[in-house]
């Protein structure tokens, strides 16, 4: 009979803790149930530096002193959440949580370090991740009630399934037509940047264009909030040389007419935050931008163009799959949570 070494779960001092360095994080993350840019050390660090509130619970679960999983969590008002809850599209544990003892140790440690504990609320867990089923099983073991608190769609385009699906999307008549409009009437250029320090000088124009795009709608730009602007700057600093930042600027007739801030990570090119010049809306610079991003994803040889969470109609014009992300709530038995 083989006896497993007990699991130890430790609350680390923060993202500067050597045990939670980006190198260690990356090594542990190779066994993650889902792998997206939102679970990287860099995204999590930038998010916490900018939006962090309450108490950080950065938990390392180890066996025989070997880190096996990391749980970037925080407690606020008695509730425990993933770091990144707000602005991220996908969230999950980092590393291998397939061992019941591993997940139980993480949850018990987080609960023990949360004043006036109310429950856990884990937003945006992909249905394709085993984490949902693991949380339900852990809840039964720990005397908690587990609730499915709703899901959101995340349309995606598999670029090569069926073959050449990405090129077919990029060559849709409407996209090509709108690009021709611009090429006919002025010089058109797509500037693509991947280095955070090179992206930083472009951010103010991007922010201001996004604000102008939404100012006369019921949905004001998130960049009206200085904290949101600070997050994008911080992400460029922290993820400076990771290689996965993707910033695109479309110039036409000597002016920027569209921007996009996204990423290319683990085979996914992410549509994240676009903007365009609202005075040119009738010429559809947004469609021009989308075509340029699809072509960039194809050129990079990735498998997927991920439109992220949201059910906007334009996404379904191009997507050929829809994944779903789900919120899981775990509460002491008899309590339904807030």
N, C-alpha and C positions, 0 to 999 in steps of 0.2 A: 504494500500500500504506500503510495506516494503522499507525503504531507507537504502541503503548500506553505510557503513562507507567508506569514501574516502580512496584510496590507497596512501600511502606515499612511495617514493623510495629514498633511501639514499645511497650515495657512502661511503663505510666504509674505515677506515684508512688502512686496510690490514688484513692479516690472523691472526695477533695478536690481532685484535679488539675483545673484549669480545662478541660482537654481532655475530661474525663469528667464535666462538670457535667450536672445533670439536663436542662438545656435542650438541650445537644449530644446527649445520650443519646436524648432523645425524637425529635430530628430524624433521627438515624441509624436509629432503630428503625422508622421508617415503612416501610423496605424489608426488615424482618425476615421470615425464612421462616415464623415463627409468632409470634403476638402474644398473650401472656397476661400477667397481673399479675406472674407470677414472673420475667419478664425486664425489669421496670421498674427504673430506677435506685433507686427507693425500697425495693423489696423486697430487691434485691441488697445495697444499702448496709446495711440493717437486719440482714440475715442475716450479712454479713461482720463487722459490729460485734459481733455476739453470739456467733456460732458459729465465726468465722474461726480457722483453724489453718494451720500450715505457712507457705507463702510465697504471697502474693497475686500473681497474674500477670494484671493488668488490661491487656489488649493492645488497642491501637488499630491498625487497618489503614487506610492512607490511600493515595490516588493524587493526585499533584500537590498535596499538603498538604491535601487534602479528605478528612475522615473518611468512610469508607465502611462499615466494620464495627467492632464492638467484641466482644471475647471476654473475658467475666468468668470467669477461671479461677483455680485455685490448685493448688500442688504440695505434696504431703505424702507422705513415705516413697517418693519417686521416682515417684509416680503423679500425673497431672494430671486434675483434675475441674472441672466447672462450679461456680462459686459458687452456692450454693443447693442443693447435693446433700445432701438431708436436710430434710424438711419441705415441699419444693416438690412440685407435681404435674406440672409441665411445665418443661423446660429446653431451651435452644437458644442459638445464637449470636444476636447483636443486629446488625441491618443486613443488607447484601447480601453474601452469600458465594457467589454464583453463579459468579463469576470464579474459575477454578482457582488463579490466582496469589494471590488474596486468601486463600483458605483455606490454601493451602500455606504462605504467609508466616506466618500465625497459628500453625499447628502447629509449624513449624520454630522460630519464636521461642520458643514455650512449651517446646519440647524443649531448646533451647540454654540456657534459664534454669532448668532443673530439675536439681539435683544428683543424680547416680546414677539417671538417668532409667530408669524401668521401662516406662511406657506411659501411654496415655490411657484413661480410663473416663468416658464421657459418658452419664450417667443420664437417663432420662425424656424422651427425644426423641420427639415425636409422629410416628407413622407418616405422617401427612398432610403433614409437613414434608419438603422435599427434602434435608434435612441428612444423613439416613442414606445415601442414594445418593452424595451428595457426599463423605462420609467414606470410603466404600469406594473411590471413584476416587482420592481424595487418598492413601490408604494405598498404592495401587499405585504412584503417582508417587514417593512418599517412601520406598519400600522397607520399608513396614510391613505387617503382617498385620492384617486387620480381622475381628473376630468379632462376631456377634450374640449378646449375652449374656443374652437373655431379654426378655420383654415383660410388661406389666401392662394390664388393662382400665381404661378410664375411661368409665363410662356417662354419657350425657347425654340431656337431653330437649330436642328441637327444639320450641320453643313454638308455632310457626306452620306446621309441616310434619309432618303434615297440618294444615290450618287449625284453629285453636282447640284444638290438642293440649294446650297449657299449661292452659287453663281446664278441659278435661276431666280432667286430672290433679289439679288443685286441688279439683275437685268430686267426686272419688272418694268413694264412700259411707262408707268407713272414716274418712277425714279429716274429712268433714262431721259424722259422728256424734260423733267425739271432741270436736270443737269445741263441739257443742251441749251435751255433758255439762258442760263448763266454764261456758259462758254461762248455763246454767240455774241453776247453784249459786253464782254470784258474779260480781263485776265483772271483765271481761276487757279487757286493753289491750295493744297491741303498740307498743312504743317503738322507733323506728328512728333511728339516729345514723350520720352520715357524717363527722363532724369528729373527728380523732384526739384532740384535747384534751378533747372531750366524752365520748369513749369511755373514756379512762383511768380515771376514778373508778369505773367499773363492772367493771373487770377482776378485782379481787380476789374479788368475789362469783361471777363467772363461773368463775374458776380453782377456787375452793373447791367450787362445785357440780359441776364436772367431776370433781374428785377423789372426791367422795362418790358420784357416779354409778358409778364404776369400782372402788371400793375392795374390794368383795366379789366381784370377778371375777378371772380369771387375767390380766387385762390392766390393770395400774395406769395411772392417768392420766398423760399426759406432763407435766402440771403439778405432779407430785411433784418434778420437776426445776426448781430455781430458774432455770436458764439458759433454759428454755422460757418461763417467765413473763417473763423479761427481754426475750426476743425480741419478744413481743407488745407490751410497753410501748414498746420501741424502734421497732417498726413504726408504732405510733400517733403517735410523735413525728416520725419522718421523713416519713411519708405523711400528715401532719396535714391538709393542705388540698388533697390531690390530687383529691378528689371520688370516688374509687373504693372507699374503705373502706365496709363495710356491717356495722353491729353492730345486732343485734335483741335486745330484751329483752321477754319476755312476762310480764306481771303478771296475777295472778289472786287475787282476794280479799285484796288488799293485800300480796302477796309475789311475788318473781320465781320463776316455775316453769320457765323455759327461757331459754336464751341461744343466740345464734349469732354467730360472728365469721367474716366472709367478705368478698367484694368483688364489684363490678360493673365490669367493664373490657372494652372492645372488643367490646361486644355479648354478653358472657357474664356471667351471674349465678352466682357460684361458691358451692356448698355446701362449706364448708371445715371449721369446727370448731364442732359443736353440743354443747349440754349440756341436761339437764333434771333436775328434782327427783326423786330416786330414790324418795322415799316416795310419789309420785303415779304411779309407773310403770304401775299397773293401769289408770289412766285415759288413758294414752298421750299425755302432753304433748309427746313427740317428734313425733307425727303432727300435733298442733296447730301446732307450730313449723314443720314442713315446709309445711303449707297456707299459713301466713302468708308464708313466704318465696316460695312459688310465686306467690301473689297480688301480692307486691311486685315480683317480676321481670316479671310481665305488665304491671303498672301503669307500669313504667319503659320498656316498649316494646322490651326486648331480644329477641334471637333465640333464646337458648339458656339453659337452666338446667343448669349443668355440675355433676355429682355428684363430679367429681374421681376420682383413682385409687382403686381398690379394688373388690372383687367382692361387696360385701355384698348380700344378697338383696333388701333393701328398695329399693335403687337400681334393680334390674331390674323392680320393680313399676311404676315410673314412667318409666324411660328408654325412648326409642325409637331410640336409636343407641348404639353402643359404639365409641369411638376406642381406639387402643392406643398405648402409649408404650413405647419400647424403649431398652435399654442397649447402647451400642456400645463395644467395646474395640479399641484399636489398639496393637500391640506390635511391637518389632523382629522381623523375620522369624526364625523358629526358636524364638521364645519365646512361651509361651502365657499369660504374665502371671500374677499371683498368684491 
